[in-house]
Amino acid sequence: MAESQGVKLLGFWVSPYVIRVKWALKLKGVEHEYIEEDIFNKSPLLLELNPVHGQVPVLVHDGKPISESIVILEYIDQVWKQIPLLPQDPFERAKARFWAKFAAEKLQQYAWKALCSRGEEHERAVKSSIEALEKMEEELNGKKYFGGDKIGFVDLVAGFLSYQLPVYEEIACMNILDSSKFPAITKWIDSFRNHPLIEQELPPKDKMLAYFSKRRKEILLVENQNASRK
Ligand SMILES: N[C@@H](CCC(=O)N[C@@H](CS)C(=O)NCC(=O)O)C(=O)O
């Protein structure tokens, strides 16, 4: 495939931002070279390619670097037109962008906060996660995927729910994704996770449990130290 020449992805194995880009490349059949980064000891290449944030993912296409996972997804969708991720209709497109933004900026952030906080802050974050999930449940109702019959833009952005949220729940002993309360999301998770191309890019659960338990401890420790300094 001529246009897929010179595609590189700088990533980090458990990053939900990276994984959504990997899924998009897989779904579209774009061959690429994957370069694993150590985000705790960033390479000169990463800092050169993403000098503003120094974060992964970075997609490099024909030598040009693109950062920010959602921007990358849109770029991929415009360059490799097969298996479209965003709808063609302008209104439906705007709606898909709206829900992707909601999943990334609300749900994902609340769930992370719920994992990495204690006490009232934790309770508030769990409540906000559940309320955000209720909105996603309503949006999904009746459809197999957020994108309709096929996996689309919103599915890729909300995909972290299917494999990271259960890990957060186990570590922080919390119940956000109650299947009786969220039947549509529960069904969606099942279809999404079991899609052969999605499944291939899911990090091993035991490795995620170990990684996020450690991150949570580190973040809570820093918060305790800051609180005792006040
Ligand atoms: N808004 C960015 C977030 C990317 C991000 O937070 N990446 C993390 C890995 S999960 C990272 O590179 N962290 C290193 C750092 O922030 O210094 C996106 O959507 O791509």
The ligand as an SDF file (V2000), in Angstrom:
LIG
                    3D

 20 19  0  0  0  0  0  0  0  0999 V2000
   -4.0340   14.5860   25.2700 N   0  0  0  0  0  0  0  0  0  0  0  0
   -2.9940   13.6490   24.9130 C   0  0  0  0  0  0  0  0  0  0  0  0
   -2.5690   12.8810   26.1570 C   0  0  0  0  0  0  0  0  0  0  0  0
   -1.3740   11.9910   25.9220 C   0  0  0  0  0  0  0  0  0  0  0  0
   -0.7640   11.4870   27.2260 C   0  0  0  0  0  0  0  0  0  0  0  0
   -1.1670   11.8750   28.3390 O   0  0  0  0  0  0  0  0  0  0  0  0
    0.2320   10.5940   27.0880 N   0  0  0  0  0  0  0  0  0  0  0  0
    0.9380   10.0970   28.2500 C   0  0  0  0  0  0  0  0  0  0  0  0
    1.0180    8.5770   28.2230 C   0  0  0  0  0  0  0  0  0  0  0  0
   -0.5230    7.8840   28.7620 S   0  0  0  0  0  0  0  0  0  0  0  0
    2.3560   10.6230   28.2460 C   0  0  0  0  0  0  0  0  0  0  0  0
    3.0040   10.6600   27.2230 O   0  0  0  0  0  0  0  0  0  0  0  0
    2.8210   11.0190   29.4260 N   0  0  0  0  0  0  0  0  0  0  0  0
    4.1310   11.5600   29.6140 C   0  0  0  0  0  0  0  0  0  0  0  0
    4.0840   12.9680   30.1180 C   0  0  0  0  0  0  0  0  0  0  0  0
    2.9980   13.5470   30.2500 O   0  0  0  0  0  0  0  0  0  0  0  0
    5.1330   13.5150   30.4200 O   0  0  0  0  0  0  0  0  0  0  0  0
   -3.4770   12.7360   23.8010 C   0  0  0  0  0  0  0  0  0  0  0  0
   -4.7020   12.5780   23.6400 O   0  0  0  0  0  0  0  0  0  0  0  0
   -2.6490   12.2170   23.0380 O   0  0  0  0  0  0  0  0  0  0  0  0
  1  2  1  0
  2  3  1  0
  2 18  1  0
  3  4  1  0
  4  5  1  0
  5  6  2  0
  5  7  1  0
  7  8  1  0
  8  9  1  0
  8 11  1  0
  9 10  1  0
 11 12  2  0
 11 13  1  0
 13 14  1  0
 14 15  1  0
 15 16  2  0
 15 17  1  0
 18 19  2  0
 18 20  1  0
M  END
$$$$
